[in-house]
Amino acid sequence: MSGLAIVNGKLADPAGKDLATGVVLIEDDRIVASGDVAIPRDAETIDAAGLVVAPGLIDLGVFATDKPAFHFGGITRAALMPDQSSPLDDAGLIRQATRAGKPDFWVHPIAAATRGLKGAELAEIGMMQAAGAKAVGTGRQWIADSGVMLRVLSYASGLGLTVITHAEDGGLAGKAVATSGETATRLGLPHAPACAEAMAIARDIMLARVTGAAIHVRLVTTGAGFDLIRAAKAEGLRVTCGISPAYLFLNDQAVTDFRTFARLSPPLRSEDDRKASIAAVTDGTVDVITSSHDPRGPEDKRLPFADAAPGMAGAETLLALSLNLVREGHVSLNRLMTLLSTNPAKILGVDGGSFAPGSAADLIFIDPDMPWIVDSTKMAAQAGNTPFNRVPVQGRARRIMKGGVLL
């Protein structure tokens, strides 16, 4: 068999600088060549004229596996956070989670760093790695005990796993639901200073320096936090960070009128921190953009603001909102795909997110200019809790390929 050739599309190759019309050749479930390459005479062809061909999105840190939302958003792989109804602190649960998306998408479970995510006793990380875990995570919580965190980092480093951390000092954040400032004060919401993030990051960077471990701060949302990440990278430490579109395009004023769809963890920040987040994407400090997909129904959201569960349904809007960064000139489309696909693959140690020969043939066909309006009542996700309701956006994945097969 001579395989499959995707022709006439513009290739958003993360390894290249600019979009260029080219060919992607596939045999079985692997990419064998891309770019200006000859097409085998008897190859089956797929015409991608008018579309951008890109690696499938790899969503680093979702709280639910959600097939309709992932397909709508162009997500072909998702790293599942350990915060489940039964925390992913056991090899059997990890093994079960790896099967959750088959055959429609890949699920890469993140092993709980501690039993029950309680921050006290280390979980059986090695056994969970053998069962399919691709990273270790502290979940929605920061591990307050520095001795425990030191052991987590040391153990994970020995296994070659990245530790994915939550950056909020629990002593400061406590039961806060908003960032300290004018909006939180006016609404009378329990709040914590934004420095809770930088304090948590500073501690974890110090421990990473001691252990040589790789850490990924899943969501960095403040200027002070980004300054610490920049300094750690300049020092040569194995530190990466991510962000989700909510912190790039919304500030703490979005919670006005007690809008629980804007109740997030960490909470939305000031306008200055939002601008600092954009700058961190532009200058390369941010490594990953994630949806933080966490669909929550009325039982979790139609409550007083302080009682509502944090989280937003973000999988469907991840690509469209991120494309705003391209339109506004902050990054190229090729660079955006590095943030959405290539870097998450590297952190997880999986072979997707690239057009390189041998990479998994997980691809999406994007119409970057297709207009649509986010509608929380019509979302494909398990729930429509988005703070971007009724926002007009552009860009959609029109087709998805997993392992060389169109879905």
GIRA-V573498 format. One record per residue. N is the residue number from 1. RES is the residue in three letters. D_FIRST is the distance of its C-alpha to the first C-alpha in Angstrom with 2 decimals. Layout:
((N;RES;D_FIRST) (N;RES;D_FIRST))
This chain:
((1;MET;0.00) (2;SER;3.79) (3;GLY;5.54) (4;LEU;9.06) (5;ALA;12.04) (6;ILE;15.59) (7;VAL;17.90) (8;ASN;21.69) (9;GLY;22.80) (10;LYS;25.39) (11;LEU;24.22) (12;ALA;26.82) (13;ASP;25.77) (14;PRO;28.33) (15;ALA;28.17) (16;GLY;29.19) (17;LYS;32.54) (18;ASP;31.86) (19;LEU;29.51) (20;ALA;27.34) (21;THR;24.91) (22;GLY;21.48) (23;VAL;17.74) (24;VAL;15.93) (25;LEU;12.33) (26;ILE;10.75) (27;GLU;8.11) (28;ASP;9.16) (29;ASP;12.89) (30;ARG;13.56) (31;ILE;14.37) (32;VAL;13.31) (33;ALA;15.55) (34;SER;18.04) (35;GLY;20.77) (36;ASP;21.06) (37;VAL;17.66) (38;ALA;15.76) (39;ILE;13.06) (40;PRO;10.03) (41;ARG;10.99) (42;ASP;8.18) (43;ALA;7.75) (44;GLU;9.50) (45;THR;12.92) (46;ILE;15.84) (47;ASP;19.19) (48;ALA;21.50) (49;ALA;24.37) (50;GLY;27.69) (51;LEU;26.36) (52;VAL;26.22) (53;VAL;23.07) (54;ALA;24.23) (55;PRO;23.52) (56;GLY;24.52) (57;LEU;28.17) (58;ILE;29.29) (59;ASP;32.74) (60;LEU;34.88) (61;GLY;37.59) (62;VAL;37.55) (63;PHE;40.04) (64;ALA;38.11) (65;THR;34.57) (66;ASP;34.42) (67;LYS;31.17) (68;PRO;32.45) (69;ALA;33.96) (70;PHE;31.00) (71;HIS;28.63) (72;PHE;31.25) (73;GLY;31.68) (74;GLY;28.09) (75;ILE;28.50) (76;THR;25.41) (77;ARG;27.32) (78;ALA;31.01) (79;ALA;33.37) (80;LEU;35.84) (81;MET;39.46) (82;PRO;41.47) (83;ASP;44.05) (84;GLN;43.20) (85;SER;45.63) (86;SER;45.26) (87;PRO;44.69) (88;LEU;41.57) (89;ASP;43.67) (90;ASP;42.28) (91;ALA;39.11) (92;GLY;38.77) (93;LEU;38.94) (94;ILE;36.36) (95;ARG;33.96) (96;GLN;34.63) (97;ALA;34.12) (98;THR;30.65) (99;ARG;29.59) (100;ALA;31.36) (101;GLY;28.55) (102;LYS;25.66) (103;PRO;23.30) (104;ASP;24.30) (105;PHE;25.20) (106;TRP;25.93) (107;VAL;29.55) (108;HIS;30.93) (109;PRO;34.48) (110;ILE;37.32) (111;ALA;39.71) (112;ALA;43.39) (113;ALA;45.39) (114;THR;48.39) (115;ARG;49.11) (116;GLY;49.38) (117;LEU;48.96) (118;LYS;52.72) (119;GLY;52.72) (120;ALA;54.61) (121;GLU;52.78) (122;LEU;49.42) (123;ALA;46.59) (124;GLU;44.40) (125;ILE;42.00) (126;GLY;40.41) (127;MET;39.66) (128;MET;38.20) (129;GLN;35.92) (130;ALA;34.65) (131;ALA;34.08) (132;GLY;31.92) (133;ALA;34.45) (134;LYS;33.29) (135;ALA;36.78) (136;VAL;40.43) (137;GLY;42.50) (138;THR;46.16) (139;GLY;45.37) (140;ARG;47.69) (141;GLN;50.47) (142;TRP;51.61) (143;ILE;52.58) (144;ALA;56.27) (145;ASP;57.03) (146;SER;56.20) (147;GLY;56.34) (148;VAL;53.66) (149;MET;51.47) (150;LEU;51.99) (151;ARG;50.79) (152;VAL;47.73) (153;LEU;46.76) (154;SER;47.50) (155;TYR;45.50) (156;ALA;42.47) (157;SER;42.57) (158;GLY;42.51) (159;LEU;39.35) (160;GLY;37.63) (161;LEU;37.76) (162;THR;38.97) (163;VAL;41.98) (164;ILE;41.87) (165;THR;45.45) (166;HIS;47.55) (167;ALA;50.16) (168;GLU;53.43) (169;ASP;56.47) (170;GLY;57.43) (171;GLY;61.11) (172;LEU;61.13) (173;ALA;58.56) (174;GLY;59.99) (175;LYS;59.88) (176;ALA;59.57) (177;VAL;57.46) (178;ALA;57.93) (179;THR;58.45) (180;SER;62.09) (181;GLY;63.27) (182;GLU;64.96) (183;THR;62.59) (184;ALA;62.76) (185;THR;66.53) (186;ARG;67.09) (187;LEU;65.09) (188;GLY;66.67) (189;LEU;63.38) (190;PRO;63.16) (191;HIS;61.73) (192;ALA;60.91) (193;PRO;60.97) (194;ALA;57.74) (195;CYS;58.56) (196;ALA;57.44) (197;GLU;53.91) (198;ALA;54.86) (199;MET;56.94) (200;ALA;54.05) (201;ILE;51.67) (202;ALA;54.34) (203;ARG;54.82) (204;ASP;51.15) (205;ILE;50.65) (206;MET;53.57) (207;LEU;52.08) (208;ALA;48.67) (209;ARG;50.55) (210;VAL;52.21) (211;THR;49.14) (212;GLY;46.47) (213;ALA;44.37) (214;ALA;41.79) (215;ILE;43.03) (216;HIS;41.61) (217;VAL;44.29) (218;ARG;42.42) (219;LEU;44.76) (220;VAL;47.15) (221;THR;49.29) (222;THR;52.40) (223;GLY;53.34) (224;ALA;54.99) (225;GLY;51.88) (226;PHE;49.74) (227;ASP;52.37) (228;LEU;52.02) (229;ILE;48.22) (230;ARG;48.57) (231;ALA;51.12) (232;ALA;49.03) (233;LYS;46.03) (234;ALA;48.36) (235;GLU;49.61) (236;GLY;46.14) (237;LEU;46.01) (238;ARG;42.73) (239;VAL;43.56) (240;THR;41.40) (241;CYS;42.25) (242;GLY;41.02) (243;ILE;42.47) (244;SER;41.75) (245;PRO;42.35) (246;ALA;45.59) (247;TYR;47.34) (248;LEU;46.15) (249;PHE;47.34) (250;LEU;50.17) (251;ASN;53.38) (252;ASP;55.92) (253;GLN;57.54) (254;ALA;54.67) (255;VAL;56.48) (256;THR;59.51) (257;ASP;60.67) (258;PHE;59.23) (259;ARG;55.67) (260;THR;54.01) (261;PHE;50.49) (262;ALA;51.31) (263;ARG;52.40) (264;LEU;49.91) (265;SER;49.82) (266;PRO;50.73) (267;PRO;52.87) (268;LEU;52.51) (269;ARG;54.33) (270;SER;56.70) (271;GLU;55.80) (272;ASP;56.30) (273;ASP;53.77) (274;ARG;51.30) (275;LYS;51.67) (276;ALA;51.30) (277;SER;47.99) (278;ILE;46.71) (279;ALA;47.93) (280;ALA;46.13) (281;VAL;42.80) (282;THR;43.59) (283;ASP;44.65) (284;GLY;41.77) (285;THR;43.83) (286;VAL;41.70) (287;ASP;38.34) (288;VAL;37.00) (289;ILE;37.56) (290;THR;37.31) (291;SER;38.10) (292;SER;40.27) (293;HIS;39.29) (294;ASP;42.11) (295;PRO;42.64) (296;ARG;46.25) (297;GLY;47.89) (298;PRO;51.50) (299;GLU;52.82) (300;ASP;51.93) (301;LYS;52.60) (302;ARG;55.46) (303;LEU;57.99) (304;PRO;60.46) (305;PHE;58.60) (306;ALA;59.63) (307;ASP;58.51) (308;ALA;55.12) (309;ALA;51.99) (310;PRO;50.23) (311;GLY;46.71) (312;MET;44.74) (313;ALA;41.62) (314;GLY;39.62) (315;ALA;35.89) (316;GLU;35.81) (317;THR;37.86) (318;LEU;36.42) (319;LEU;34.15) (320;ALA;36.59) (321;LEU;39.59) (322;SER;37.89) (323;LEU;36.96) (324;ASN;40.74) (325;LEU;40.72) (326;VAL;38.57) (327;ARG;40.73) (328;GLU;43.86) (329;GLY;42.69) (330;HIS;42.66) (331;VAL;39.02) (332;SER;36.07) (333;LEU;33.09) (334;ASN;31.04) (335;ARG;33.82) (336;LEU;33.95) (337;MET;30.36) (338;THR;31.45) (339;LEU;34.21) (340;LEU;32.20) (341;SER;29.04) (342;THR;28.89) (343;ASN;32.33) (344;PRO;32.12) (345;ALA;28.92) (346;LYS;30.84) (347;ILE;33.86) (348;LEU;31.96) (349;GLY;29.80) (350;VAL;26.46) (351;ASP;23.29) (352;GLY;23.14) (353;GLY;25.01) (354;SER;23.27) (355;PHE;20.65) (356;ALA;20.67) (357;PRO;17.54) (358;GLY;17.03) (359;SER;18.89) (360;ALA;18.08) (361;ALA;16.37) (362;ASP;19.64) (363;LEU;20.62) (364;ILE;23.28) (365;PHE;23.94) (366;ILE;27.67) (367;ASP;30.25) (368;PRO;32.90) (369;ASP;35.68) (370;MET;35.47) (371;PRO;38.98) (372;TRP;39.84) (373;ILE;42.75) (374;VAL;42.66) (375;ASP;44.34) (376;SER;45.19) (377;THR;45.76) (378;LYS;42.29) (379;MET;40.08) (380;ALA;37.06) (381;ALA;38.18) (382;GLN;40.21) (383;ALA;43.25) (384;GLY;44.10) (385;ASN;46.26) (386;THR;45.53) (387;PRO;48.22) (388;PHE;46.37) (389;ASN;47.21) (390;ARG;47.67) (391;VAL;46.39) (392;PRO;44.42) (393;VAL;41.18) (394;GLN;38.26) (395;GLY;34.55) (396;ARG;32.04) (397;ALA;28.47) (398;ARG;27.12) (399;ARG;23.70) (400;ILE;22.39) (401;MET;18.99) (402;LYS;18.96) (403;GLY;16.17) (404;GLY;13.66) (405;VAL;15.13) (406;LEU;17.82) (407;LEU;21.08))
